[in-house]
C-alpha cells in the first residue's frame, strides 16, 4: 500500500471537490466525471505542462522513476521505497535503483570515518585504567 502525507491528502480532497462527479470515486476524472483517456491526458495535458516547464518530452512512466529518485535523494529507507513503489521485495527496488545512491554511499563512508575520529579523540590512558 502506498502511503501519502497528510498535506497531500488535504490537497487531493480539495481537488476532488472541484472535479466533476459521476459516482465512480475517481481522483482525476475527465470533464464528465468518467475515466480519463490516457492518450488524451498525455497529449493534451501532460505534454503541455512539460512544454510550459521547458522540460523535454518524456514518457509518463518516467514520473515513477523520478519519484524513486527523489526518495533516494531524501535518504529514505529502502523498505519504505519498496512499499511506495509496489515492488514485491526490497531486492527488486535495490536492483532497479541502487545505482542512484552514490550520495548515500558517501554518507555511509563518512559515518564510518566518524567512528574512527571519535576513537582518536578518546584518552586511551583513561580507558585502560
N, C-alpha and C positions, 0 to 999 in steps of 0.2 A: 504494500500500500504506500502510495506517495504521500508524504506529509508536507503540508504547506504552512506558512507563517500566519499568525493572526491578522497581520496587516494585509496580506494577500487575500485572505478570506473576506475581509471587510471590503476591499476593492472589488472583488468578484461579486459580492452581494449587491453593492451599489450598481455595478454594471448590469447585473441581471434585472434590476428594477427598470432600467432604461430600455431593455431589449423587448422585442416582440415575443409574445407568449402564444403557445399552442397546446400547452398541457404536456409537452414532451420533456420538460425539465432540462432543457439544453442551456449550456453556458454561453455558447456563441451561435445562436440561431441565425438564419437568414432573415430578410425583412418580413417574411410571412410567419416567422416563428418555427420554421422547419429546419431540417438538416442543411448545413452548408454544402454546396458542391465544391469539392476540394480543388478541382482545376480552376473554377471561377474564383475561389478565395485566393489562390496563389497568383493568378494572372491579374486580377482586378485590385486586390488589396495588398498582399504581401510584397509584390514587386514594386508597387507604388511607394510603399513605406521604405523599402530598400533604396529606391531612387532618391527619395527625399533626404534620406540619411547619407547619401553618396556612398553607398555600400555596393560593391559589385554583386552581380546576380549570384545567388547561392540557392542550393536546394533546401526545401522546407525541413528536411530531416537533419540538416546541419545545426538547427537550433538545439536539437538533443545533444549533439556533441559540444556545442557551446556551453550548455548547461553543465555538463560533466566537467568541462574545463574550468568553469567558474568555481565549482565545488572543490576542485583540486587546488586552485589558487587561494581558496579560503581555508586550506588545510583541513578539510572535512574528513571525518573518519571514513575509511574505505567501506565499512559495513553500512554506514548511513548512505553512502553513494550507491552501493549495490541496491538498497531498498528503493531509493529515489529513482534509479534508472530501470527498476523492474527486472534486473538480472536474476537468474536462478541461483547464482553463487557469487561470492566476493571475488573468486578467481576469475570469473568471466569479466568482471569490471576491471580488475587489475590488468588482465591480459590486453584489454582494449585501450585502457587509458593511462597505464603506468608510465609510458614514455613522456607524458606531460608533467612528470613530477621532479624535474631537476632541482627546483627551488626547495621542494620538500626534502630531497636527498641532502642538499647543502645544509638545511636546518638541522637535520639529524646528525650530520658530521660535526656541526658547531656545538650541538648539545653534548656529544661525546667528548669533544675537546674541552668543554666546560668542566667535565668531571675531573680531568687532569689538572686544570688550573686550580680547582678547589683543593686538590690533594697537595699541589705545590705550595699553597699558602698555609697549610697546616704546620704547626710546630711539631715536627716529628719527635723531638725530645720529650715533649709533654705527653705524646701519645704512647711512648714506650714505657712510661712510668706506671 
